[in-house]
Amino acid sequence: MYTVKFKFEQKGLEPVTIENVAPGQSILEVALDNNIELHHNCGMVCACSTCHLYLEKGEDLVAELSDKEEDFIDRARNPKLESRLGCQCVLNDDDSGVVEVTIPDQSVIHGD
């Protein structure tokens, strides 16, 4: 099982920690299942950049960055070295641990 810690760039939002997260879920799915706002215009198929986030810790606990994902990250607002797409950060089936992410300010992003 995993622990996923969410931090937010948007002012006024406190960090949220979700424990006992099952493997095989994406960070986007974890966020949505716990009422954490993270836009996702393309329906979680790696065809946009609205679920862009910063993977601060646990990069070895999620699926590797693909070329397609990297192409869409380049289109995201304020990409950084630790940028990932929430729909593509799927928690490994054979691991457990702590994943920490920072969600960019969703109030400046147009999407679902």
N, C-alpha and C positions, 0 to 999 in steps of 0.2 A: 504494500500500500504506500501511497505517496502523501506528502504534505505539500500543498501549493500555497505560496504566500504572494498576495497581490499588493502592490503599492501603486499609487496613482499620482500622475503629474497634475491632475485637475485639483485646484484648491478646494479645501473643505471636505475632501474624502479621506477617511482614515484607512490604514492598511487592514486587509482582511486575510485571515489564515483559514484554509480549508484542509481538514485532516481526513484521513481514511479514504483518499481518492484512489479508485481502482485503476489499474493499468489499462492501456488501450484507448483511453480518452485523450482528446486534444485539450490543450489549455483553453481554447475557445469554448469547448463543450463544458469544461469545468466552470468557467466564468458564467456562462449562460444558465447552467443548472443552479447556480448560487446567486442569481439576480445581480450579477456584476456586469455593468454595461461595457460591451466590446462590440463595435460595429462589425458587420459581416455581409457586405453587399452581394457577394457571389454565391452564397449558400454553402460555404466551406469546401470549395473545390479548387482553391489556389488559382483564382482567376482575377483577383484584385489585390489591393493592399490595405483594405479598411480594417482588418483585424491585426494590424501591425502592433507589435509590442517589443519590449526590451527584455531579453532573457538574461537576468543578472546572475543566476546560479542554477546549476543543474543541466548544463548543455549536454552532458554525457548521459542524461536520463531520458532524453527525448530523441525522436527520429532526427537523422542528420539533415542538414540544409541541402536541398536539391538545387540544381541549376534553375529550374522553373521558379522556385520560391525566391531565389536570389534575384532573378529578373524583376519580380514584382516588388521586392523590398526596395529596389532602386527607385521605384515610383512612389514610395511611401513618403509621408511628411516627416522630415528630420531623421533619416535613417542613420544608424550608428553601427559599429562593429558587432554589437550584441543584438541587433535587430533580427526579429523572426516574425513569421505570420502565425497567429494563434491557432489557425486551423491545421497547420502543418507540424506543430509541436505536439506530437502524439507521445504519450508516456509509454516507455518501453514495457513490454510484457514481462520480461524476466528480471526487472529491477524494482527497487523501492528507494525512497529518499526524499530530499527536500528540493523543491523547485521554487525559485523566486523570480517574479516578473514585475516589471513596471509597465503600467498601461498609460499611453500618451493621453493627453487631454481630449476626451471624446466630444466635448462641446464644440470643437472646431473642425470636426470631421463629419461629412455628410454620409449617412448610411443608416442601415437598420438598427 
